[in-house]
Structures are given as structure tokens and as C-alpha cells.
Amino acid sequence: MSTIKIKQIKSRIGAPADQKRTLDALGLRKLNRVVEHESTPSILGMVNKVKHLVTIVK
């Protein structure tokens, strides 16, 4: 499978607890952090859940 790079672009402050846990599961704990994951349906679903806080980097 291909890999995607995910970058946190907005702060987690004020986000609901389930979205904070999703960011933790993705490995995003600080602003502007970039992580790389395989492009699986579960990862894409997690990204979709917090799409207002993250972006996919090319």
C-alpha cells in the first residue's frame, strides 16, 4: 500500500476528547508535527474524523 503524510495544522485545545484520542492514535501530539502512515481504510477514517485539525502533505 502507499503511504500518506499527515500534518497537524490546528491546535487540539477545545477539541472533544474522542478527537484528542484520535490525534494521539495517529501520533500527532504537537502542532505542525508530520507523521507517515500506510494508506489503510482505518487510517483514512481517522483522518476524516479530525479533518478540520489535520492536512495530508504531498
FENJOCOR-V504507 format. One line per field, one symbol per residue. phi: phi as a letter, one per 20 degrees, with the letter a starting at -180 (. if undefined). psi: psi as a letter, one per 20 degrees, with the letter a starting at -180 (. if undefined). A space follows every 50 residues. Layout:
phi = ???
psi = ???
This chain:
phi = .edcddcedcfefnffffffffffffnddcfmfdcccfedgffffffffd fedcbeef
psi = qrqqppppiqqipiqqhhhghggghijoiqqjqpqpqqmrhgghhgghhk hiirqpp.
